[in-house]
Amino acid sequence: MGSIDDIADRYVEQWAPLDPIGATFVGVAGHDDTLTDLSPDGFAALADLDRRTLAALAAETPATETERVAKEAMQERLGLALERFEAGDMTSDVNVISSPLHGVRSSFDLMATEGEEAVANVKARLAAVPAALEQWQRSLLHAAQQGHVAPARQIIEVAKQCEVWADPDGDNFYPDLAAKVGGGTSATLAAELARNAEAARAATVAHGEFLRRELAPLGREKEAAGRERYQLASRYFLGATVDLDEAYAWGFEELARLESEMRTVADKIVPGGSVDDAVAALDADPARTIRGKEAFRDWMQSLADATVQELNGRHFDIPAQVQQIECMLAPTSDGGIYYTGPSEDFSRPGRMWWAVPQGVEEFSTWREVTTVYHEGVPGHHLQIGQTYVRAELLNRWRRILAWSSGHGEGWALYAERLMDELGYLADPGDKLGMLDGQAFRAVRVIIDIGMHLELEIPRDNPFGFAPGERWTPELGWEFLRAHCRVEEKSLRFELNRYLGWPGQAPSYKLGERAWLTARDDARARKGADFDLKAFHRDALNLGSLGLDPLRAALQRI
């Protein structure tokens, strides 16, 4: 490896001790017994690492195409992370899906729990939770003093999550974790785990009270981010600079196109009927309904395994380490569906998680076939797992730390469409589920950009929706309800997610658009020599890049 690769590998070595939570997520061993320093000094230390690494990269000239891509990728990712830190976004971010608070809690989901060392790590990390949350509170107050604070409504929503996580009649997360881990240990160790878990639970309750009583009164009344802050967030999540007004207008066109296609497919399910008629028929079909969370998890696992076997060798060459995926029920009830990657040595497999809302016991499979493709193969599991394997092509930073939502979520959404192109969504119900999910992501483009920039709703929009009015959260809710077939509690969570995490939600559709454009460009350049399987292989072998560096790298292949 050349000097740029040396810089990248040193970065990982220095980063892991500074961010043990992140190390657990990407599967770097040796840091599961501690938590990240969430104080202002802790954030500053990570920013200083980025700053020093960027300076080192600037002094290096790439010797090969691989080093050129590596340098461009690191400069783009670390540069934007540093911009966000200096803008106060990193230390003030409170939202319902991705924050240091969520990182603390969910880090336990990925830890080993069997064996003496694993139990000791869980015990130690549980003991560290109160200090970590106190550090996070200091960072939030410090940021607020500098004028950087989340919207008050978002802060209150996260306070509610703290209450649910800690409630013995709710998720009861930490005590349940201690009981699970301590079940096969000595009485003394089980008691220590229980004490530490109770301290973590109490700290979570206290954190919720802090959010309500101290931070929320300082929070912004307006939830809209504004153009300047949104543009930075969009650049970070996409790894590209896009024309936000063009993307907003395109969102309406894309949603109208998808809903037209949905009506065509719905007619195959209920001849002469509407999309809602088709949805009702599918939901009433016993063959497409599963009762019970565990049974639904098993259905997902079966489909995920079968898809790996079906695609391997035909449309993708799936590395042996990636041929195992594990479907999991999350220990919380927030309603999210997400993927977590394998550990660096693959001792922990890639996992697909479902945080089932409380009270939900019935599941419609027609909606979720496409979800399995998105989170599993050929979506995130293939994309991330294949990157982890490519040590002969990619330095350590590119394998395990490089991540752009536009690249990752865009690929996963592209993978759903690809499965339709390859013939795996021939069943009209399964295809309607894919189209419904695609339309959901198109809605996100419209209302995320619209609400945060407070744009005018086009007077000639194809849905006749509130022409000439300016977007508000209330209008965002109306539009979601009119165009998305999602259970109300989950849809409320989605709206809160958009309002608290500006710029992330459009990365799915805008990322997919970038992948489709890249494929079209490659087909036009190569003509009769274009090979779809080779295109996918070569593109994924680049690792996760911002969309601008990805576009440049693909044009050079």
Buried (B, 14 or more C-beta within 10 A) or exposed (E): EBBBBEBBBBBBEBBBBBBBBBBBBBBBBEBBBBBBBBBBEBBBBBBEBBBBBBEBBEEBEBEEEBBBBBBBBBBBBBBBBBBBBEBBBBBBBBBBBBBBBBBBBBBBBBBBBEEEEBBBBBBBBBBBBBBBBBBBBBBBBBBBEEEBBBBBBBBBBBBBBBBBBBBEEBBBBBBBBBBEBBEEBEEEBBEBBBBBBBBBBBBBBBBBEBBBEBBBEBBBEEBBBEBEBBBBBBBBBBBBEBEBEEBBBBBBEBBBBBBEBBBEBBBBBBEEBEBEBBBBBBBEBEEBBBEEBEEBBEBBBEBBBEBBEEBBEEBBEBBEBBBBBBBBBBBBBBBBBBBBBBBBEBEBBBBBBBBBBEEBEEBBBBBBBBBBBBBBBBBBBBBBBBBBBBEEEBBBBBBBBBBBBBBBBBBBBBBBBBBBEBEBBEBBBBBBBBBBBBBBBBBBBBBBBBBBBBBEBBEEBEBEBBEEEBBBBEBBBBBBEEBBBBEEBBBBBBBBBBBBBBBBBBBBBBBBBBBBEBBEEBBEEEEEEEEBEEBBEBBBBBBBBBBBBBBBBBEEB
